Amino acid sequence: MPTVFTRIINRELPAKIFYETDEVIVIADHRPQREVHLLLITKKEYPDFQRTPPETLALLCKTAKIVAEKLGIPDHYQLAINNGLGQEVEHVHFHFMSNRGADRLTFLAS
C-alpha cells in the first residue's frame, strides 16, 4: 500500500508544494513545529533512513541546501530525521525547520 507521501507525489492527496524535481518533493508539514517546517521527501519510496541508498540521502542533503538558499537562511535551519523512533510515515524524509524565512515561503500551484 502506498504511503501518504507517495499519494501526495501522485497527486492523489493535496499538499502545499514548495519545491519539486524528478527525484524529490518538498512540502509543508501539516503540523508545523516552527515558522518554517517543510518535509523533504524522495519520490522513490524507501521505508526508513537505514534502508535508503547513500546517494539518495546525499540528494536529500543537497535539497536541504537548495531550500535554505531559496528561503535566504543558509546559516539558520535544523534538519531532523527519524528512523523508526518517532517516524510516523514509513517513507524516508527529512524535516527542515527554522524560525526564519517564512516571508519567502511561496508554494507552487497545484
C-alpha positions in Angstrom: 0.0 0.0 0.0 1.5 3.4 -0.9 2.4 5.8 1.8 0.7 9.1 2.3 3.8 10.7 0.7 3.5 8.6 -2.4 -0.1 9.5 -2.6 0.9 13.2 -2.4 3.6 12.7 -5.1 1.0 11.0 -7.3 -1.4 14.0 -6.7 -4.0 11.7 -5.0 -3.8 13.9 -1.9 -3.4 17.7 -1.7 -0.2 19.3 -0.2 1.5 22.7 -0.3 4.4 22.1 -2.6 7.4 24.4 -2.1 9.9 22.7 -4.4 9.9 19.7 -6.7 12.3 17.8 -9.1 12.0 14.4 -10.8 13.6 12.9 -7.7 12.3 14.9 -4.7 9.4 16.9 -3.5 9.3 19.4 -0.6 6.0 20.1 1.1 4.7 22.0 4.1 4.3 19.9 7.2 0.6 19.8 8.2 1.6 20.1 11.9 4.4 22.6 11.8 6.8 22.8 14.8 8.4 26.1 13.7 7.5 29.1 11.5 9.1 27.1 8.6 8.5 23.3 8.7 9.0 21.5 5.4 9.3 17.9 4.6 12.0 16.8 2.0 10.8 13.6 0.5 12.3 11.2 -2.0 9.9 10.3 -4.8 11.2 6.7 -4.7 9.7 5.0 -1.6 12.3 3.8 1.0 10.8 2.8 4.4 13.5 4.5 6.5 16.9 6.1 6.7 18.8 2.8 7.3 17.4 1.2 4.1 17.9 4.3 1.9 20.9 4.3 -0.5 23.7 6.8 0.4 23.3 8.6 -3.0 19.6 9.2 -2.2 20.5 10.6 1.3 23.0 12.8 -0.4 20.3 14.1 -2.7 18.1 15.0 0.3 21.1 16.9 1.8 21.6 18.7 -1.5 17.9 19.6 -1.5 18.2 21.0 2.1 20.9 23.3 0.9 18.7 24.4 -2.1 15.7 25.0 0.2 17.8 27.0 2.6 19.1 29.2 -0.2 15.6 29.7 -1.6 14.5 30.9 1.9 17.5 33.1 2.4 18.6 31.2 5.5 21.7 29.2 4.6 23.0 29.7 8.2 19.9 29.2 10.2 17.9 25.9 10.0 17.5 22.5 11.5 17.3 19.1 9.8 15.7 16.2 11.6 15.5 12.6 10.5 13.5 9.9 12.3 14.4 6.3 11.8 11.7 4.1 13.4 11.7 6.1 16.6 9.2 9.0 16.1 8.7 8.1 12.4 5.1 8.4 11.5 5.3 7.7 7.8 7.4 4.8 6.6 8.9 6.7 3.7 12.3 8.4 4.2 12.1 12.1 4.6 13.9 15.0 6.3 12.2 17.7 8.4 13.6 21.2 7.5 12.7 23.7 10.2 13.5 27.3 11.1 12.1 30.3 12.8 13.3 32.4 9.9 12.5 32.6 6.2 8.7 32.3 6.4 8.3 35.5 4.5 9.9 33.7 1.5 7.7 30.7 1.6 5.9 30.5 -1.7 4.2 27.4 -2.9 3.8 26.0 -6.4 0.4 25.9 -8.0 -1.1 22.5 -7.7 
